[in-house]
Amino acid sequence: MRIVDFFWELWEHHRGKLIGAIIGFGIGLLILVFGFIKAIFLVFCAFLGYYIGKHIDKKEGLRDILDKILPPGR
């Protein structure tokens, strides 16, 4: 069996486990390199960037995105 076939089968049958392990490894590595607080800040910034990028892909304006994050006052 070729190595490519092995990884494709692994991806097809254990996708969630594989993604979880990669994310866990990445966060653990961040904590080892930067420390806990800096790693948490970095992960927070990555999720915030993902959230904003997701809404930009939906063709929403910056004001719409900010209104969802920070609702306008009364």
C-alpha positions as CSV (number, residue, x, y, z in Angstrom):
1,M,0.0,0.0,0.0
2,R,1.4,3.4,-0.9
3,I,1.8,6.1,1.7
4,V,-0.6,8.4,-0.1
5,D,-3.3,5.7,0.0
6,F,-2.7,5.2,3.7
7,F,-3.1,8.9,4.5
8,W,-6.2,9.2,2.2
9,E,-7.8,6.2,4.0
10,L,-6.9,7.8,7.4
11,W,-8.4,11.1,6.3
12,E,-11.6,9.4,5.0
13,H,-12.2,7.2,8.1
14,H,-10.8,9.3,11.0
15,R,-11.1,12.9,9.8
16,G,-12.4,14.3,13.2
17,K,-9.7,12.6,15.2
18,L,-7.0,13.7,12.8
19,I,-8.1,17.3,12.8
20,G,-8.4,17.3,16.6
21,A,-5.0,15.8,17.0
22,I,-3.4,18.4,14.7
23,I,-5.2,21.3,16.5
24,G,-4.2,19.9,19.9
25,F,-0.6,19.5,18.9
26,G,-0.5,23.0,17.5
27,I,-1.9,24.5,20.7
28,G,0.5,22.5,22.8
29,L,3.4,23.7,20.7
30,L,2.2,27.3,21.0
31,I,2.1,26.9,24.8
32,L,5.5,25.4,25.0
33,V,7.0,28.1,22.7
34,F,5.2,31.3,23.9
35,G,3.7,30.4,27.3
36,F,0.1,30.0,28.3
37,I,-1.2,33.6,28.2
38,K,0.5,34.5,24.9
39,A,-0.7,31.2,23.3
40,I,-4.3,31.9,24.4
41,F,-4.1,35.4,23.0
42,L,-2.7,34.1,19.7
43,V,-5.5,31.5,19.5
44,F,-8.1,34.2,20.3
45,C,-6.7,36.4,17.5
46,A,-6.8,33.5,15.0
47,F,-10.4,32.7,15.9
48,L,-11.3,36.4,15.6
49,G,-9.6,36.6,12.2
50,Y,-11.5,33.5,11.1
51,Y,-14.8,34.9,12.2
52,I,-14.3,38.2,10.4
53,G,-13.0,36.5,7.3
54,K,-16.0,34.2,7.3
55,H,-18.4,37.2,7.2
56,I,-16.3,39.0,4.6
57,D,-16.7,35.9,2.4
58,K,-20.4,36.3,2.8
59,K,-20.0,39.8,1.3
60,E,-21.0,41.5,4.5
61,G,-19.6,45.0,5.2
62,L,-17.4,45.9,8.1
63,R,-20.2,47.7,9.8
64,D,-22.4,44.6,9.7
65,I,-19.7,42.5,11.2
66,L,-19.0,45.0,14.0
67,D,-22.7,45.3,14.7
68,K,-22.8,41.5,15.3
69,I,-19.8,41.6,17.6
70,L,-20.6,44.9,19.3
71,P,-24.4,45.6,19.1
72,P,-25.2,49.3,18.7
73,G,-26.2,51.2,21.8
74,R,-29.7,52.6,22.3
